[in-house]
Structure formats: C-alpha cells, structure tokens
Amino acid sequence: MSRVCELTGKGPMTGNTVSHANNKSRRRFLPNLNEVTLISDVLGQSFKLRISAAALRSVDHRGGLDAFLAKAKDDELSANALKIKKEIAKAQAAA
C-alpha cells in the first residue's frame, strides 16, 4: 500500500538527517496517515479512507466529506475518492 493520502495526494518527501557533527544522510519524511471512516451526508453511507491528519482537519473545516470533495481537484484524489465524488455529484443532481 502506497503512503499517499487519498484526499490531498500528500506523499513522502526526502531530506537529510543532520547529526551534531553535521554529517548528512538521506531520510524520508512520511505523511501522518490514518485509516478513518467518513460519512457522506448526501449518500447516507460511510467510506473507509486512508488520509493524512491534515486532510482530516480540512474535511472538518470545510463541513464534511461532501463539501471537501466538491472543492477538491480531481488530479489530487485517489481513484476511490474520485468514484465517491462522482457518486455524490450524481446524487445531488438527482435531488
């Protein structure tokens, strides 16, 4: 399983570990991923997603999964999240 947030597309970054003697060796900075269950108000269904802690805060700030996905760019979303976004848009258009 890749270490990429399903909603924001955040992935690992690289950098240096710098010792007290200023020796440098390569390291990876991994995103803080959590598996959470988010509920769609429009669909009345829950979805399990692997998202970063920052994305979880953004979902809460924007007012839920539906509002977050409505504003999210398609190229940042995973295939699973993109499918959920299209289902929500279809349900909102029908209502």
N, C-alpha and C positions, 0 to 999 in steps of 0.2 A: 504494500500500500504506500503510495507516494505521500510525502509530507507536505501537502499543499492544501490550503484552506479551500473548501468547496464554494464559498461565497465571495471571498475577496481575491482569491488567486495568490495569496501570500505564500512564498516558499522559502526554502533555506537560503541563507546568504553566507558568503565566505569572508574571512578576515584573518587576522593574526592573533595568536596568543603571545603576549609580550611578557617575558619574565622580568624579575627585578634587575637582572644583569643585561636587560634589553635584547635578549635573544628572541628571535621571532620564529614561530612555527605556525603552519596553516591550521585553521579550525573552521567549523561550520556553526552558524547561528541558526538554530531550528525554531520555527514558529511554535507558539504555545497552543497546540491543537487539543481540542476536547470533543468527544462524541456526545452530542446533545440531541434531544428530541424537541423539535419546534412544531407548533401547531398553526395551521393555516385557518384563519377565521372564515374565509370565503368557501373553502372546500370542506371545512369541518373535519380535517384529517391531520394526523401527526406524521412528521417525517424525521428520520434519523439522519443527521448530517455531521460530518467531521469538520468543525470550523475553529478558527482561532479565537482566543479570548477577546481580542479587539473587535472581531466581527460580531461576536455575541453582544458586546456593548453597543455596537452600531445598530444591530437589529432592535434592541430595546429602545434605543434613542429615536429611531425612525417610526416606532409604533407597531412592531411585529414583523413577521416573516413576509406577509403580503406587501406591505409598504416598502420593505427593503428590496425585495425582488423587482418591484415596479420601477425603482430608480436605478437598479444595478445594470451595469453594462454587460452585454451578452458574452463578450470575449473574456471577462474575468470569471464567469460562472463555470462550474463543472457541468458535465453532461447531465447529471442527475438534477442539479439545481435548475438548469435550463429547462428541463422537462417539467419541473414543478412550476416554474414561472409561466410557461405556455398554458398549463392546465388552469392556473389562476386567472390568466388573461381571458381564456375561453369562458370560464365560469362567470366572470364579471361582465363579459359582453352579452352572455345569455340572460343575465339577471336584469 
